[in-house]
């Protein structure tokens, strides 16, 4: 089923129980769903668009190189076949991350958005988002509990329950010009190459139900 909407920001009209929130942004029929933690970590507090802080722009540029977005921008990136959102779209009050209770309360909004998009590939960014996606959408015993685990899982494929999952090391930890000896050297290049390789395959996670129709025409569903 195709989502029919011309809205790029908050295409499904999410209205979470908070004063400030950063809704999902991008193509409502995306094949790739990039998933962050919350707006204070992965940008959006000022612009209302996910992944528009410094680290977010680093990620945008990598995704553009890999052909997942059309044009990086610190306010309104041009999106095609890709969607950005958070597991916790509300802007946390005060200092520190949201409470576990707050994450649980916001899970229903994220899950509704994820299932409405029905992307084929989930790209969780950072440890918290990766943990949530693996635990909720893969049903696999994959541990991502330490920075070393994230290093090992970065830009590698995990097959989920109807999704492909490619965890992404937080772009704030990627090598920068003043960190030439950083242990995360090559994280951006590794991600770009993995996405190129993925797009060269038949990565669509669909089932053909045409055999149940009277005319036997193909009918692919997620």
N, C-alpha and C positions, 0 to 999 in steps of 0.2 A: 504494500500500500504506500502511495506517495503522499507526503505532506504538502498541501497546497497553501502556501503563504508567501507573501513578499516581505515578511519581517525578518531582519537579520538578528536583531537583538530581542531576546525573550520571545521567540516565535510561538511559544505555547502559553504565554500569559501567566507565568508563574508568579505567585504572590505569597511569599513566605512570611512568617510571623515576626518580622523585624523591621526597624525603621530604614536601615540601609542594607541593600543587597546588590550583588552583581550577578545578573542572570546569564544564562547561556547565550552564546553569540556565534553566528555562522550560518552554514547551509543546513536547513532543516531536514534535508535528505542526504546527509553526509555519509560517506563511507568510512571516514576516520573521525573518532571522537577523542579529543585531547582533554584530559581530566586533571585538574589541579586540586589543591587542598582547600584554601580559602583566600579571599581577596587580599588580605594583608601579607600573605606569603607570595602569591603569584600575580600580584598586580590587579588593577581594576578599581581601586578605591577612588581615584581621581577621575578616571575616564568612564567608568561603568562598563568596561570591556575587559574580559579576562586576558591575562598574559600581556599586559601593556606596560609593565615596569621594566627596569633595565634587564633583568634576567629573562623576563617574558619576551622582550624584543630579540634577545639572543636566540631563544627558541623559535620565534617567528621566522627569523632569517634562515635557520636550519630547515624548517618546514617548507619555506619558499624554495630553497635550493633543491629540496627533494620533490617539489612539484605539488605539495599538499595545500598550499595557499597561494593566491595570485599575487598579492602585494603586501608586504609587511608595513605596518603603520602603528605609531604610538597612540593613536586615537581610534581609528576605524579601519582595521586591516581588511583588505578585499579577500573574501573567502569563497572557496568553491570545493565542494565535496569534503569539507572539514568543519567540525564544530568544536567550540571551546566551552567548557563549563567547570564547575567546582563541586566536590562532594559536600561542601558547606558554603552555600552561596551568600549567606548573611555576613556582613562585616562584623567581626567580633568586637565587643565593647571592651574598653580598657586595654591593658597589655596582656600579652600571652595568647596562646591558641584557644579555640573554643573548648568547652568542657566535653567529656565523652557523652554526657546527656544531650548536649547541644548537637553533636554529630549525629546521634541517634534520631533526634527530632527532625533534622534536616534530610535524613536519608530518604524519606518518602518523596521529597521534591526531586532529589537527584535521580532516584530510580525511575520516577515517572518521565523525566526528561530523557534519560538514557534509553528507555524502552520506546519512547516516541521517535527518537532519532533512529534507533535500530541500526547503528553503524556496524560494519563488518569488523572493524579493527578498533580496539580500545587502546589509547596511549596514555596511561596514568603517569603523572609527573611528580617525582619525589616519593619519599618512603610512605607517608600517610595515605596518599591516594592509591599507591601501588598495593599496599596491604589491603585496603578496602576492596579494590577491584578483584584481586586474586581470591580473597575470602568469599566474596559475594557472587562473582560471575565466572569462576572457573571450577569450583568444587575440587581443587587439586591441593595436595599437601606440599605447597611451595612456601618456604619460609623467606621472608624479606624483613628481617628484624634488626639488621645492623647495616652501617654504611658499606661494609664489605659485601654484604648480600646485594645491595643496590648496584655496586660496581659490577658484580658478576651478571646481574640480570639486565643491565642497561642494554637496550636495543636488541634484545634477544626474544625469540618467540615463545609464548606460553599459550597453549591451546585451551580455550575456555569452553563454557557451556553455550555454544553457538557463537562465540566471539574468538577472534585472535587477540591476544594481549601482548603489547610490546612496552614494557616499563621503560621510563626515561629518567635517568639521573637528573636531579634538580639542576637546571641550567645555571643557577648561582654558583654551583660547584664545578662547572666546566672550566677548562683552562682559559685564563685571560693573558693578555700581553705581559703583565707583570708577574706571572706565575709560570715561567718557562719550564720549571722542573716539576710541575704539578703532577700528582699521580693520576689525575683524570685527563691527562693529555690525550687528545684524540676522541673524546666523548662525542663532540659534535660531528666529526667525520664518520664515526662509527654509526651514529644515528642516521645520518643522511644515506650512507651506503646500505644500511639495513632496510630503509624505506624504499630505496631504488630497487633493491633485490625483491622485496615483497611485491611491489607493483608489477614486476615482471612475471609474477605467478598468477594463478587463478585463486585469488584469496577470498572470493565471495563465499560467505557462509549462508548458503541457501538450500532449500529442499524443493524439488520439482513435484508438485501435487497434480500435475496435468493428467496423470494416469487415472485420477478419480473423476475426471470430467468426461462428458459424453463425446466431445469432439477430439479428445486426446491432445489438445493444444498445450504447450508448456505453460505452467503456472507456478512461478517461483516465489517462494515466501521465505522470510527470515525465520 
